[in-house]
């Protein structure tokens, strides 16, 4: 069984900002960091709220 990965608030903010500023697309970020697109969109929603 795999161990669940944990991400710091700083990491989440960094990757979300890369997307918001137009630096990188959500799909590029998810592919590079092996993130689920659903997880990334949740982080983005929480960051904006």
Biopython code that builds the backbone (N, CA, C, O; Angstrom):
import numpy as np
from Bio.PDB.StructureBuilder import StructureBuilder

atoms = [
    (1, "UNK", "N", (0.835, -1.181, 0.000)),
    (1, "UNK", "CA", (0.000, 0.000, 0.000)),
    (1, "UNK", "C", (0.879, 1.244, 0.000)),
    (1, "UNK", "O", (1.865, 1.317, 0.733)),
    (2, "UNK", "N", (0.515, 2.220, -0.827)),
    (2, "UNK", "CA", (1.303, 3.445, -0.934)),
    (2, "UNK", "C", (1.081, 4.357, 0.255)),
    (2, "UNK", "O", (0.004, 4.401, 0.850)),
    (3, "UNK", "N", (2.145, 5.088, 0.580)),
    (3, "UNK", "CA", (2.032, 6.112, 1.608)),
    (3, "UNK", "C", (1.460, 7.369, 0.967)),
    (3, "UNK", "O", (1.848, 7.744, -0.139)),
    (4, "UNK", "N", (0.556, 8.001, 1.653)),
    (4, "UNK", "CA", (-0.072, 9.216, 1.140)),
    (4, "UNK", "C", (0.904, 10.373, 1.151)),
    (4, "UNK", "O", (1.605, 10.586, 2.140)),
    (5, "UNK", "N", (0.958, 11.122, 0.061)),
    (5, "UNK", "CA", (1.849, 12.281, 0.008)),
    (5, "UNK", "C", (1.190, 13.467, 0.692)),
    (5, "UNK", "O", (-0.025, 13.648, 0.623)),
    (6, "UNK", "N", (2.008, 14.266, 1.348)),
    (6, "UNK", "CA", (1.499, 15.493, 1.959)),
    (6, "UNK", "C", (2.213, 16.676, 1.322)),
    (6, "UNK", "O", (3.378, 16.579, 0.935)),
    (7, "UNK", "N", (1.510, 17.778, 1.217)),
    (7, "UNK", "CA", (2.045, 18.967, 0.574)),
    (7, "UNK", "C", (1.928, 20.145, 1.523)),
    (7, "UNK", "O", (0.912, 20.311, 2.198)),
    (8, "UNK", "N", (2.965, 20.955, 1.573)),
    (8, "UNK", "CA", (2.951, 22.130, 2.443)),
    (8, "UNK", "C", (2.072, 23.217, 1.832)),
    (8, "UNK", "O", (1.803, 23.217, 0.630)),
    (9, "UNK", "N", (1.641, 24.125, 2.667)),
    (9, "UNK", "CA", (0.850, 25.262, 2.187)),
    (9, "UNK", "C", (1.657, 26.100, 1.212)),
    (9, "UNK", "O", (1.109, 26.649, 0.256)),
    (10, "UNK", "N", (2.961, 26.198, 1.452)),
    (10, "UNK", "CA", (3.834, 26.976, 0.575)),
    (10, "UNK", "C", (3.886, 26.363, -0.826)),
    (10, "UNK", "O", (3.832, 27.079, -1.827)),
    (11, "UNK", "N", (3.991, 25.045, -0.887)),
    (11, "UNK", "CA", (4.027, 24.360, -2.181)),
    (11, "UNK", "C", (2.718, 24.572, -2.933)),
    (11, "UNK", "O", (2.721, 24.879, -4.125)),
    (12, "UNK", "N", (1.599, 24.407, -2.228)),
    (12, "UNK", "CA", (0.289, 24.591, -2.856)),
    (12, "UNK", "C", (0.153, 26.001, -3.416)),
    (12, "UNK", "O", (-0.295, 26.186, -4.547)),
    (13, "UNK", "N", (0.541, 26.997, -2.616)),
    (13, "UNK", "CA", (0.444, 28.394, -3.054)),
    (13, "UNK", "C", (1.337, 28.638, -4.268)),
    (13, "UNK", "O", (0.947, 29.348, -5.195)),
    (14, "UNK", "N", (2.530, 28.054, -4.263)),
    (14, "UNK", "CA", (3.471, 28.255, -5.368)),
    (14, "UNK", "C", (2.911, 27.721, -6.680)),
    (14, "UNK", "O", (2.950, 28.411, -7.699)),
    (15, "UNK", "N", (2.389, 26.495, -6.661)),
    (15, "UNK", "CA", (1.893, 25.914, -7.908)),
    (15, "UNK", "C", (0.606, 26.593, -8.373)),
    (15, "UNK", "O", (0.389, 26.743, -9.576)),
    (16, "UNK", "N", (-0.242, 27.001, -7.444)),
    (16, "UNK", "CA", (-1.471, 27.707, -7.827)),
    (16, "UNK", "C", (-1.121, 29.063, -8.442)),
    (16, "UNK", "O", (-1.729, 29.465, -9.434)),
    (17, "UNK", "N", (-0.154, 29.765, -7.867)),
    (17, "UNK", "CA", (0.252, 31.066, -8.403)),
    (17, "UNK", "C", (0.833, 30.932, -9.810)),
    (17, "UNK", "O", (0.627, 31.809, -10.649)),
    (18, "UNK", "N", (1.551, 29.851, -10.073)),
    (18, "UNK", "CA", (2.083, 29.625, -11.420)),
    (18, "UNK", "C", (0.944, 29.548, -12.428)),
    (18, "UNK", "O", (1.083, 30.004, -13.563)),
    (19, "UNK", "N", (-0.169, 28.977, -12.018)),
    (19, "UNK", "CA", (-1.318, 28.857, -12.909)),
    (19, "UNK", "C", (-2.076, 30.175, -13.022)),
    (19, "UNK", "O", (-2.457, 30.570, -14.123)),
    (20, "UNK", "N", (-2.299, 30.851, -11.921)),
    (20, "UNK", "CA", (-3.068, 32.101, -11.922)),
    (20, "UNK", "C", (-2.360, 33.179, -12.736)),
    (20, "UNK", "O", (-3.008, 33.931, -13.464)),
    (21, "UNK", "N", (-1.045, 33.259, -12.620)),
    (21, "UNK", "CA", (-0.294, 34.289, -13.341)),
    (21, "UNK", "C", (-0.121, 33.955, -14.823)),
    (21, "UNK", "O", (0.392, 34.771, -15.588)),
    (22, "UNK", "N", (-0.543, 32.771, -15.223)),
    (22, "UNK", "CA", (-0.434, 32.383, -16.622)),
    (22, "UNK", "C", (0.926, 31.826, -16.986)),
    (22, "UNK", "O", (1.219, 31.586, -18.157)),
    (23, "UNK", "N", (1.754, 31.623, -15.975)),
    (23, "UNK", "CA", (3.098, 31.086, -16.206)),
    (23, "UNK", "C", (3.031, 29.670, -16.779)),
    (23, "UNK", "O", (3.792, 29.319, -17.681)),
    (24, "UNK", "N", (2.101, 28.854, -16.238)),
    (24, "UNK", "CA", (1.966, 27.466, -16.682)),
    (24, "UNK", "C", (0.510, 27.046, -16.617)),
    (24, "UNK", "O", (-0.266, 27.571, -15.818)),
    (25, "UNK", "N", (0.150, 26.104, -17.457)),
    (25, "UNK", "CA", (-1.230, 25.612, -17.453)),
    (25, "UNK", "C", (-1.411, 24.594, -16.328)),
    (25, "UNK", "O", (-0.444, 24.029, -15.816)),
    (26, "UNK", "N", (-2.657, 24.377, -15.962)),
    (26, "UNK", "CA", (-2.970, 23.416, -14.904)),
    (26, "UNK", "C", (-2.497, 22.020, -15.300)),
    (26, "UNK", "O", (-1.976, 21.279, -14.466)),
    (27, "UNK", "N", (-2.676, 21.664, -16.563)),
    (27, "UNK", "CA", (-2.267, 20.324, -16.996)),
    (27, "UNK", "C", (-0.755, 20.139, -16.921)),
    (27, "UNK", "O", (-0.281, 19.056, -16.575)),
    (28, "UNK", "N", (0.004, 21.185, -17.240)),
    (28, "UNK", "CA", (1.471, 21.100, -17.131)),
    (28, "UNK", "C", (1.887, 20.889, -15.677)),
    (28, "UNK", "O", (2.742, 20.054, -15.380)),
    (29, "UNK", "N", (1.279, 21.646, -14.787)),
    (29, "UNK", "CA", (1.609, 21.551, -13.363)),
    (29, "UNK", "C", (1.269, 20.164, -12.831)),
    (29, "UNK", "O", (2.075, 19.546, -12.136)),
    (30, "UNK", "N", (0.081, 19.680, -13.158)),
    (30, "UNK", "CA", (-0.343, 18.360, -12.683)),
    (30, "UNK", "C", (0.566, 17.257, -13.206)),
    (30, "UNK", "O", (0.922, 16.335, -12.472)),
    (31, "UNK", "N", (0.935, 17.356, -14.464)),
    (31, "UNK", "CA", (1.809, 16.340, -15.061)),
    (31, "UNK", "C", (3.180, 16.342, -14.394)),
    (31, "UNK", "O", (3.708, 15.282, -14.057)),
    (32, "UNK", "N", (3.758, 17.522, -14.203)),
    (32, "UNK", "CA", (5.101, 17.616, -13.626)),
    (32, "UNK", "C", (5.155, 17.109, -12.188)),
    (32, "UNK", "O", (6.105, 16.429, -11.799)),
    (33, "UNK", "N", (4.137, 17.442, -11.403)),
    (33, "UNK", "CA", (4.154, 17.096, -9.975)),
    (33, "UNK", "C", (3.334, 15.851, -9.653)),
    (33, "UNK", "O", (3.166, 15.493, -8.488)),
    (34, "UNK", "N", (2.823, 15.190, -10.701)),
    (34, "UNK", "CA", (2.005, 13.985, -10.539)),
    (34, "UNK", "C", (0.819, 14.243, -9.602)),
    (34, "UNK", "O", (0.593, 13.510, -8.640)),
    (35, "UNK", "N", (0.075, 15.303, -9.912)),
    (35, "UNK", "CA", (-1.101, 15.670, -9.131)),
    (35, "UNK", "C", (-2.365, 15.337, -9.910)),
    (35, "UNK", "O", (-2.380, 15.355, -11.141)),
    (36, "UNK", "N", (-3.409, 15.038, -9.177)),
    (36, "UNK", "CA", (-4.714, 14.855, -9.796)),
    (36, "UNK", "C", (-5.270, 16.225, -10.179)),
    (36, "UNK", "O", (-5.181, 17.165, -9.390)),
    (37, "UNK", "N", (-5.839, 16.352, -11.368)),
    (37, "UNK", "CA", (-6.447, 17.631, -11.748)),
    (37, "UNK", "C", (-7.540, 18.073, -10.775)),
    (37, "UNK", "O", (-7.722, 19.268, -10.542)),
    (38, "UNK", "N", (-8.260, 17.116, -10.213)),
    (38, "UNK", "CA", (-9.305, 17.440, -9.231)),
    (38, "UNK", "C", (-8.676, 18.031, -7.973)),
    (38, "UNK", "O", (-9.188, 19.002, -7.417)),
    (39, "UNK", "N", (-7.577, 17.450, -7.529)),
    (39, "UNK", "CA", (-6.877, 17.971, -6.354)),
    (39, "UNK", "C", (-6.370, 19.380, -6.621)),
    (39, "UNK", "O", (-6.515, 20.267, -5.780)),
    (40, "UNK", "N", (-5.778, 19.586, -7.784)),
    (40, "UNK", "CA", (-5.261, 20.917, -8.119)),
    (40, "UNK", "C", (-6.378, 21.956, -8.155)),
    (40, "UNK", "O", (-6.208, 23.067, -7.651)),
    (41, "UNK", "N", (-7.511, 21.605, -8.742)),
    (41, "UNK", "CA", (-8.617, 22.572, -8.806)),
    (41, "UNK", "C", (-9.159, 22.871, -7.413)),
    (41, "UNK", "O", (-9.616, 23.985, -7.159)),
    (42, "UNK", "N", (-9.117, 21.901, -6.514)),
    (42, "UNK", "CA", (-9.536, 22.142, -5.126)),
    (42, "UNK", "C", (-8.581, 23.122, -4.451)),
    (42, "UNK", "O", (-9.018, 24.044, -3.762)),
    (43, "UNK", "N", (-7.278, 22.924, -4.649)),
    (43, "UNK", "CA", (-6.292, 23.858, -4.090)),
    (43, "UNK", "C", (-6.525, 25.258, -4.621)),
    (43, "UNK", "O", (-6.462, 26.233, -3.871)),
    (44, "UNK", "N", (-6.795, 25.361, -5.922)),
    (44, "UNK", "CA", (-6.999, 26.666, -6.548)),
    (44, "UNK", "C", (-8.239, 27.349, -5.967)),
    (44, "UNK", "O", (-8.213, 28.546, -5.685)),
    (45, "UNK", "N", (-9.311, 26.599, -5.791)),
    (45, "UNK", "CA", (-10.537, 27.155, -5.208)),
    (45, "UNK", "C", (-10.299, 27.638, -3.786)),
    (45, "UNK", "O", (-10.776, 28.706, -3.401)),
    (46, "UNK", "N", (-9.562, 26.851, -3.003)),
    (46, "UNK", "CA", (-9.263, 27.234, -1.619)),
    (46, "UNK", "C", (-8.371, 28.468, -1.585)),
    (46, "UNK", "O", (-8.526, 29.326, -0.716)),
    (47, "UNK", "N", (-7.446, 28.558, -2.522)),
    (47, "UNK", "CA", (-6.519, 29.685, -2.571)),
    (47, "UNK", "C", (-7.254, 30.976, -2.911)),
    (47, "UNK", "O", (-6.977, 32.027, -2.333)),
    (48, "UNK", "N", (-8.189, 30.892, -3.850)),
    (48, "UNK", "CA", (-8.932, 32.072, -4.281)),
    (48, "UNK", "C", (-9.930, 32.518, -3.211)),
    (48, "UNK", "O", (-10.165, 33.716, -3.049)),
    (49, "UNK", "N", (-10.509, 31.581, -2.490)),
    (49, "UNK", "CA", (-11.538, 31.902, -1.476)),
    (49, "UNK", "C", (-11.002, 32.673, -0.296)),
    (49, "UNK", "O", (-11.755, 33.003, 0.620)),
]
sb = StructureBuilder()
sb.init_structure("model")
sb.init_model(0)
sb.init_chain("A")
sb.init_seg("    ")
for serial, (resi, resn, name, xyz) in enumerate(atoms, 1):
    if name == "N":
        sb.init_residue(resn, " ", resi, " ")
    sb.init_atom(name, np.array(xyz, "f"), 0.0, 1.0, " ", f" {name:<3s}", serial, name[0])
structure = sb.get_structure()
